[in-house]
Amino acid sequence: MIVVLKPTCTEDDFNRVIKKIEDLGLAVHISKGKERTIIGVVGEDAILHSQSLESLPSVEKIVPILKPYKLVSREFKKDNTIINLNGVEIGGNRIQVIAGPCAVEGREMLLDVAQSIEKTGTKFLRGGAFKPRTSPYSFQGLGEEGLRYLAEARKSTGLMVVTELMDPRDIDMVCEYADIIQIGTRNMQNFRLLKEVGTIKKPVILKRGFSSTILELLMSAEYIASQGNKQIILCERGIRTFETSTRNTLDISAIPIIKELSHLPIIIDPSHAVGKWNLVGPVSRAAIAAGADGLMIEVHPSPQDALSDGPQSLKPDRFKNLMNDLRNIANAVGRSL
């Protein structure tokens, strides 16, 4: 449930309400909006204590949250969540692009890609140091060596690093190098991993599982938020359907649906959605028109030689042309890129 405080509520009043809630054995999650401060109260017996909380003089009203996902719901927070990283906002008016190779394959290749995408105005470099692959014999990533290359690329270009975390045992190591932690589609319902990233103070990109509903995606985000980390970015990357023309089927309707249900930003991964480089552009344009807050696009200098996902990767010059094209789409819908 939500405890809405009166506009006249003082700091002492606020602290008294918090103490009362905690004394009842309930969890507290604070959201300060433009006009009101609200407190999310989570616990099995929360609704039973609503009358005692509503009787406090600084409490304006108690509002039950009907959705099973409490903290990530639009009911809990009316304003959009905007994540600020070194002055770069995700979820604001500017659409952010995250670009780079599917996997970090080597130092020189990564530095070349980073320098090329930095020239387009892109602020984020993606690259997998740990790669979850369907076959145990496929390239699994360079591990910490790959993370070091990502850190070197950040130092030379100023790009912020996005990389995937697969194992809770690696969380300290990955956090040392990454600016944003990515939870991949295969781990969307790895609840132990979600709880662990809920305790860190870094933004988390949570990818939708390839057979998961929007409700299941939001419930997974709730696992992260319930541990204290509200810096969550949802990612639609295509779901598995009967269609075989593309690698997956991009659920473009997920963008407006999630915008209605949740205050969290949502980005689109067109590369994994379509699996073909020539379709990345049209799908990216559609995602921006539908209201996406960002894109995650795979870029590789020699896609034919890539150790993973080469067919869906754009060459740097094609990525540059796409960025120029996407700016026109962004401007047409009242945003910037």
Order of alpha helices (4+ residues) and beta strands (2+ residues): beta-alpha-beta-beta-alpha-beta-beta-beta-beta-alpha-beta-alpha-beta-alpha-beta-alpha-beta-alpha-beta-alpha-beta-alpha-alpha-beta-alpha
